[in-house]
Amino acid sequence: MTFSLTVLGSNAAIPANNRNLSAHLLNANERFFLIDCGEGTQFQLRRYHISFQRIKRIFISHLHGDHFFGLIGLLHSMHLLGRKEELHLYAPAALQPILDIQMEASETRLIYPLIFHSLQMDQPALVCEEERISVHSFPLNHRIPTCGFVFREKNPPRKVPVARSYAYCSDTGYSEEIIPFITGVDLLYHEATFMQDKAIVAREKLHATAIEAATIASKAQVKKLLIGHFSARYEDIGPLLAEARSVFPETYAAEEGAVLAI
């Protein structure tokens, strides 16, 4: 049974160098979970032939624009396409009035139920639980309240001998406090905005370098590391990947359209 991740966006702050803004799609046994929704996410979903209507739950890590400015457009497109099934949205509480204002200004009344769940931003929590998967959140070290997420398979199909897991750490400075939440996951996504020569800049902005992301992966004993959220200053992300692999060899660079089996 499928347990895979599709990268929809891998750049930081602005789209550049043919890279879009943060968004990942997790297919957990044909249950689709969208994680962050930067500007242009719905175009990426179309580009890679992923139906909007198959998305059951959306998770927004924090309220910097490159992680949620694509949300209102996606919600509206689902409405225009006749969605009837309820959609669950997990996000910082401050997002709800923003969506309300946008809907009110455009005189939009969604024809499907949108169920908003406020995240606990300052402590770990069980976000949702289904028969086959559980999702936990945990705080990250960023300039505004930010959550990471861990998706863990439950009751795997008989053909899958071991439950699978994926952790998403969006914008965050280097912090070993996250290690207990991500230890041993099959795939860890950890931002790597800068190379190590920009470590001071990374610390000032509460972002991570590629080497720092790899260090976390090594200390957490994860199986594979996926780095992304690359600064627009890097047209070629090969050097970031090389730096990370010098610490953690099983590192891969996020690329739009890449599908990683977990």
Phi, psi and omega in degrees: 000151187286134167215096190216160181241133173249127178275123178257335180204142187225004184261162178257141169070300182224151174289133182197158175056038181061027176242135180266181184271167193306125171189133175231149175237121178258125174257106181251092180055048178069018167255123189256128181237123177264130183241112188065158189207068177296166178308134178091001183300320182294329175293322178293321177300317178294318182302323183257018171058046177250121182291128176306319190288348178277349179285124183261327185218141178238135181239126178247121187286325180190176191254034163279139192303327182289000178246352180213000183293345177273358189290311185299322178295319179294316179300319181291321178296320175302320177298311182295331180275003172085025179302139176243330185289144179296150179236131180259130181240125180246119189198166172304144185304328183294346179286330185300310178296332176296313178296320179300317179296317180297318179293319181294316182296327181265004181052046180256129172238106185302140181271002176235155179288125173252114185255115185266131177240119179282129178281148169274110190274344188249006180203155179293151182202153168281117185275311177203160182214128175241180181300323187251355184205147172236151180230124175246148174249160176205150185286143174251170185256087183225178187288336173233163181306128187217140179246144162261167181225144172236125178254121182236128178289139176241151175045059184298154177302158185301329181287348181251109187288335185228140175295146184251160186211151180218131178243138182240113177244098182283226187296122180196141167284171179299126181207115177284354179294341180278346188303316181301335183275340187243000185305127172079007181293155181290321179221126175248125167263124178225129179303147176215073188292326188230161167278170188293335179290350176251027184298323179294317177298317179301315180296319180297323184266000185054052169241179182240155171267167179298320179294322178295319177299317180293324179296317177299316180300318180294314181294328180274356178054045176281164181278316180221150178241135174243121179256149180195199184062049186283138175299144179296345180292341183259103174288322178253121181267003179304315179297325176296317179297318180297318178299314181297318182292339177294339179254319184225097188302327182276055179249141178229152180263134177295130177226137182306130178088350179295137177243121182248119175286136181249000000 
